[in-house]
Amino acid sequence: MNIVLTGPPGAGKGTQAEMIAASYKILHISTGDMFREAVEKGTDMGRKAGEFMKAGQLVPDDVTIGIVAERLAQPDCEQGFLLDGFPRTIKQAEALDDILTGLSQTLHAVINIAVPDEVLIERMTGRLTCSGCKTIYHRTFQPPQVEGVCDKCGSSLQQRGDDTAVDTAKNRLAVYKKQTNPLLEYYKQKNLLVNVNGQRSKDEVFAEIRQNLEAIQ
């Protein structure tokens, strides 16, 4: 099964991606992982991406699409994959269609985790990250046993600079919506879009995702 997972910052995509990949035994591929792998392997697209990244510039669409094409052509994707962080635009979505056609594959579902803005803002402004093992906590929803200290490794917990201000959180959501709403409509027209209520526990969200995926298989 080939899946695209999307959702706004704070929706819990990372947790659900891990659960989906483990349950369906498919490969979880994030944009960040693809870029790092391509750069490390020194592929043509990886070298190009590395030049932009070193210069602190955004990697252009054509290079990003090239990296995705390289990654999806690898044998470990043949049994299915979950794309996390791609596509982000209509151009990228159309390119993904072309890539999959060339591989004689198809996209089965686009899962969108939907959460109201006010809930997302509360989640985003309360995040705490372990300075050691990078475990994520939350002041309200998942606090550590000892304030400011990671339960797992004992390192100090930090709050990301871009997660501290409500205005910053609102801006991130506005940027996300402007970019992503046309993409959701694109997949809705293709009858691939599955909207999931993300305002619940991770197990309840996953249960709804699984119910929708079972109906597709």
N, C-alpha and C positions, 0 to 999 in steps of 0.2 A: 504494500500500500504506500502511495506517495502523497504526502501531506504538506501543506503550508500552514504554519502557525503564526497568527498575528494577534495584536492586542496592544493597548496603550501602555506607557510606562507605569509600573506598579500593578499591572493586571495579574501577575503571577505566571507569565509565560515560561520562565525557566523551570519552575517546579513541574508544570504540566508537560513540558517537553520531555523531561526525564521520565515521567510516568508513562507517557504514550510510547516513547521509544522502547522502554523496558517491557511494557505489556505486549506490544505488537512485534517486538524483536526487529525493529527497523533502526536505521542509522540516524542519529540526531546531528544535523549539520547546521552550525551557526555561522553567520557571516564572518565573525571574528576568527573562528577556527579555520574557515576556508582561506582567509587572507594570510594568517600565520603559516599555515601549511604550504601554501603556494610560494610564499617568500622563502621559507626554509628549504624547500625542494629546489628553488631556483628555476621554476618553470618560466616560460616566456611572459605570461601574464603576471606571475609573481614578481619578476624583476621590474616590470613596469609599475606594478602597484607599490613596490618598495621605494621606488624613486619619488612617487607622490607622497608616501607616508613620511619619508625622511625629511621632505621639504615642508611637512605640516599641512599638506593640502588634501582636500577630499579626493578620493580615487574616482575617476570618471566612470560613467555608466558602462562604456564599452569595455573597460578593463574589468570592472566588477562582473559583468556578464560573461566575459571570457574566463574568469576564474571559476564561476559557477559551472560553466560548460565543461571545463577541465575536471572539476570535482565529480560531477554527476556521471561522467563517462567512466569513472573508475569502477572496478568489479564489485567492490563492497556496497555499491548503491543498487545493484541489480535486484536485491530482495526487498527493496523499499527504503524510503528515507523520509525524514521530517525536516523541512527547511525552516529555519528560525532566523528572521532578519532579512529575508529576501523572498519575494520581490517587495520593493517599497514604492514603486511607481508603475504607471501603466506601461511605460516603455520596457521596464524590467519584466513585467508580467507577460508581455507579448514575446519578449526574448525567451523567457522560460518555456512558453508554449512551443517555440521553434526548437529549442534544445531538446525537449522531451520527444517531439515528433521525430527528430533526427536519431534519437536513441530507441525509437519504437516503444516509447513509454507514454503514460498519460498521468495527469494529476487527478487524484480521486476526491480530495476535499480541501477546503480552505477553512480552517477553524479560527474564528474570531472570538477572543475572550472579551466580553463587554462588561464594563464596570462604570457606574456613575462617576462623574467628575469629582464630586465632593468626597467620595470614598477613596478615589485614587490620590487626591491631594493629601488626605490624612495618612494614607499608606506611605506616600513618597516623602513626606516631611518628618516621618518618625523612624525612618530606616537607620539601622546601626550596622556597621560592617566590622568584623574582626580584623585587626591589623596584622594578625598572623595567618590564620587558616582561611580567612575571607568568608566565614560563615555569616549569613544575613540574619539579623534580629530586627525587632520592631518595639518601640517603646510601649505601644499599647497592645498589639496583637501577639507578639512573640518576644517578651522581655527576657533577658538573661536572668539566671538565678541570683547572681550578684551584680548589682548595678555597675555598668561600665566594664565588666569582665566577661570574656568568652567562656561559656560552659565547657567547650571542647578542649581548648588549649591554654586557657588562662591569660591570653593576650588582651590588651586593651581594646575597647570598642570605639569606633570613630563614626562620625556622621559626615557623609559626603557633602562637600561644599554646595553642590548644586541641588541637594535635597533639603537644605535648611530653610529656604524661604518659600512662602506660599506663592509669591509672585513668580518665582522661578518655575515652580511646579505648574502653575497655570499656563505659563508660556510654553513649557515643554508639551503640554497637552494640546495647546492651540496649534503648534507646529505639527504635531503628530496627526491631528485631524485634517489639517489642510492637505497634508501629503497623502494620507491613507484613505480618506473617504472615497475618492474616485476609484481607488484600487478595490475597495469593498464592493462598490457598485459594479465594477467590471466582472468580478467573480460571481456576484449575484445574478447577473445576466446570463452567466454560463451555468447556473444552477449548481455551483460548487460551494457556495458560501454557507457555513454553519455557524450561527451566532449562539454563543454559550454564555449563560449568566455566571459571571465571575465573582459575584458578591456573596460567596458562600465559602465553606471550608474547602480545602484542596481536594479532599476525597469526594465531596459532593460535585464539585466542578468536573473532576475526572469521570465520575459516573455518568454525567450527561454527555461528555465527549465520547465515551466508550459506547453509550447507547446509540449515538448518531453514527459512529463509525461502523458498528455492527449492522446497522440498517443499510449501509452502503456496500458492505462486502457480499 
